[in-house]
Amino acid sequence: MAENLNVFDFELTDEQMSRIADLDTGVSVALDHHDPAVAGQLGGFRLG
């Protein structure tokens, strides 16, 4: 359990942060919530 508390015990370099930022393509890989059809489906979704 003590190991689980150390999740923030690391640092990223500027290069690593830049590489992570480059992963953001600005496009969803799962669905496009800007698409009216998808937005309509999401709006009609109800949890159990």
GUZA-896754 format. One record per residue: x negated, y, z negated of N, C-alpha, C, O, CB in turn. Coordinates in Angstrom, 1 decimal. Glycine has a CB too. Example, Ala and Ser with C-alpha at 12.3 -4.5 7.8 and 13.67 -1.06 7.14 Angstrom:
GUZA-896754
-13.2, -5.7, -7.8, -12.3, -4.5, -7.8, -13.2, -3.3, -7.8, -14.2, -3.3, -8.5, -11.3, -4.5, -9.0
-12.8, -2.2, -7.1, -13.7, -1.1, -7.1, -12.9, 0.0, -7.9, -13.4, 1.1, -8.0, -14.1, -0.6, -5.7
//
This chain:
GUZA-896754
-0.8, -1.2, 0.0, 0.0, 0.0, 0.0, -0.9, 1.3, 0.0, -0.5, 2.3, 0.6, 0.9, 0.0, -1.2
-2.0, 1.2, -0.6, -2.9, 2.4, -0.7, -3.3, 2.7, 0.7, -3.5, 3.9, 1.1, -4.1, 2.1, -1.6
-3.6, 1.7, 1.6, -4.0, 2.0, 2.9, -2.9, 2.8, 3.7, -3.2, 3.6, 4.6, -4.3, 0.7, 3.7
-1.7, 2.5, 3.4, -0.6, 3.2, 4.1, -0.5, 4.7, 3.8, 0.0, 5.4, 4.6, 0.7, 2.5, 3.8
-1.1, 5.1, 2.7, -1.0, 6.5, 2.3, -2.1, 7.3, 3.0, -2.1, 8.5, 2.9, -1.2, 6.6, 0.8
-3.0, 6.6, 3.7, -4.1, 7.3, 4.4, -3.8, 7.6, 5.8, -4.8, 7.7, 6.6, -5.4, 6.5, 4.2
-2.6, 7.7, 6.2, -2.2, 7.9, 7.6, -2.7, 9.3, 8.1, -2.8, 9.5, 9.3, -0.7, 7.7, 7.8
-2.9, 10.2, 7.3, -3.3, 11.6, 7.7, -4.8, 11.8, 7.4, -5.3, 13.0, 7.4, -2.5, 12.6, 7.0
-5.5, 10.8, 7.1, -6.9, 10.9, 6.8, -7.8, 10.7, 8.1, -8.7, 9.8, 8.1, -7.3, 9.8, 5.8
-7.6, 11.6, 9.1, -8.4, 11.6, 10.3, -8.3, 12.9, 10.9, -7.4, 13.8, 10.6, -7.9, 10.5, 11.3
-9.2, 13.2, 11.9, -9.2, 14.5, 12.6, -9.4, 14.2, 14.1, -10.0, 13.2, 14.4, -10.3, 15.4, 12.1
-8.8, 15.0, 14.9, -8.9, 14.9, 16.3, -9.8, 16.0, 16.8, -9.7, 17.1, 16.4, -7.6, 14.8, 17.1
-10.7, 15.7, 17.8, -11.5, 16.7, 18.4, -10.7, 17.6, 19.3, -9.5, 17.2, 19.7, -12.7, 16.1, 19.1
-11.2, 18.7, 19.8, -10.5, 19.5, 20.8, -10.3, 18.7, 22.1, -9.3, 18.9, 22.7, -11.3, 20.8, 21.0
-11.3, 18.0, 22.4, -11.2, 17.1, 23.6, -10.1, 16.1, 23.5, -9.3, 15.9, 24.5, -12.6, 16.4, 23.9
-10.0, 15.5, 22.4, -8.9, 14.5, 22.2, -7.5, 15.2, 22.2, -6.6, 14.6, 22.8, -9.1, 13.8, 20.8
-7.4, 16.3, 21.6, -6.2, 17.1, 21.6, -5.8, 17.4, 23.1, -4.6, 17.4, 23.5, -6.2, 18.3, 20.7
-6.8, 17.9, 23.8, -6.5, 18.2, 25.2, -6.1, 17.0, 26.0, -5.2, 17.1, 26.9, -7.8, 18.8, 25.8
-6.7, 15.9, 25.8, -6.3, 14.7, 26.5, -4.9, 14.2, 26.2, -4.2, 13.8, 27.0, -7.3, 13.5, 26.2
-4.5, 14.4, 24.9, -3.2, 14.1, 24.5, -2.2, 15.0, 25.2, -1.1, 14.6, 25.6, -3.0, 14.2, 23.0
-2.5, 16.3, 25.2, -1.6, 17.3, 25.8, -1.5, 17.0, 27.3, -0.4, 17.3, 27.9, -2.2, 18.7, 25.7
-2.5, 16.5, 28.0, -2.4, 16.2, 29.4, -1.4, 15.0, 29.7, -1.0, 14.9, 30.8, -3.8, 15.8, 29.9
-1.1, 14.2, 28.6, -0.1, 13.2, 28.8, 1.3, 13.7, 29.0, 2.1, 12.9, 29.6, -0.2, 12.2, 27.6
1.6, 14.9, 28.6, 2.9, 15.5, 28.8, 3.1, 15.9, 30.2, 2.5, 16.9, 30.6, 3.1, 16.6, 27.8
3.9, 15.2, 30.9, 4.1, 15.5, 32.3, 5.3, 16.5, 32.5, 5.6, 17.0, 33.6, 4.4, 14.3, 33.2
6.1, 16.7, 31.4, 7.2, 17.5, 31.5, 8.5, 16.8, 32.0, 9.5, 17.4, 32.2, 7.0, 18.7, 32.3
8.3, 15.5, 32.3, 9.4, 14.7, 32.8, 9.6, 13.5, 31.9, 8.7, 12.9, 31.5, 9.1, 14.3, 34.3
10.9, 13.3, 31.5, 11.2, 12.2, 30.7, 11.0, 10.9, 31.4, 11.4, 10.7, 32.6, 12.6, 12.3, 30.2
10.4, 9.9, 30.8, 10.3, 8.6, 31.4, 11.5, 7.7, 31.1, 11.7, 6.7, 31.8, 9.0, 7.9, 30.9
12.3, 8.1, 30.2, 13.5, 7.3, 29.9, 14.8, 7.8, 30.6, 15.5, 7.0, 31.2, 13.7, 7.3, 28.3
15.1, 9.1, 30.5, 16.3, 9.6, 31.2, 16.1, 11.1, 31.3, 15.3, 11.7, 30.6, 17.5, 9.2, 30.4
16.9, 11.6, 32.2, 16.8, 13.1, 32.5, 18.1, 13.7, 31.8, 19.1, 13.7, 32.4, 16.7, 13.4, 34.0
17.9, 14.3, 30.7, 19.1, 14.8, 30.0, 19.6, 16.1, 30.6, 20.6, 16.7, 30.2, 18.8, 15.1, 28.5
18.8, 16.6, 31.7, 19.3, 17.8, 32.4, 20.2, 17.4, 33.5, 20.9, 18.2, 34.1, 18.1, 18.6, 33.0
20.3, 16.1, 33.9, 21.2, 15.6, 34.9, 22.6, 15.5, 34.3, 22.8, 14.9, 33.3, 20.7, 14.1, 35.4
23.5, 16.2, 35.0, 24.9, 16.2, 34.5, 25.5, 14.9, 34.2, 26.3, 14.7, 33.3, 25.8, 17.0, 35.4
25.2, 13.9, 35.1, 25.8, 12.6, 34.9, 25.3, 11.9, 33.6, 26.0, 11.3, 32.9, 25.5, 11.7, 36.1
24.0, 12.1, 33.4, 23.4, 11.5, 32.2, 23.9, 12.2, 31.0, 24.2, 11.6, 29.9, 21.8, 11.6, 32.3
23.9, 13.6, 31.0, 24.5, 14.4, 29.9, 25.9, 13.9, 29.6, 26.2, 13.9, 28.4, 24.4, 15.9, 30.2
26.7, 13.7, 30.6, 28.1, 13.2, 30.3, 28.1, 11.9, 29.7, 28.9, 11.7, 28.8, 28.8, 13.2, 31.7
27.2, 11.0, 30.1, 27.2, 9.7, 29.4, 26.8, 9.8, 28.0, 27.3, 9.2, 27.1, 26.2, 8.7, 30.2
25.8, 10.6, 27.7, 25.3, 10.8, 26.4, 26.4, 11.5, 25.5, 26.5, 11.1, 24.3, 24.0, 11.7, 26.3
27.1, 12.4, 26.1, 28.2, 13.1, 25.3, 29.3, 12.2, 25.0, 30.0, 12.4, 24.0, 28.7, 14.2, 26.2
29.5, 11.1, 25.7, 30.6, 10.2, 25.4, 30.1, 9.0, 24.6, 30.9, 8.1, 24.2, 31.1, 9.7, 26.7
28.8, 9.0, 24.2, 28.3, 7.8, 23.4, 28.7, 8.0, 22.0, 28.6, 9.0, 21.4, 26.8, 7.8, 23.5
29.3, 6.9, 21.4, 29.7, 6.9, 20.0, 29.0, 5.8, 19.3, 28.9, 4.6, 19.8, 31.2, 6.7, 19.9
28.5, 6.1, 18.1, 27.9, 5.0, 17.3, 28.9, 4.3, 16.5, 29.9, 4.9, 16.0, 26.8, 5.7, 16.3
28.8, 3.0, 16.5, 29.6, 2.0, 15.9, 30.6, 2.4, 14.8, 31.3, 1.5, 14.3, 28.9, 1.1, 15.4
//
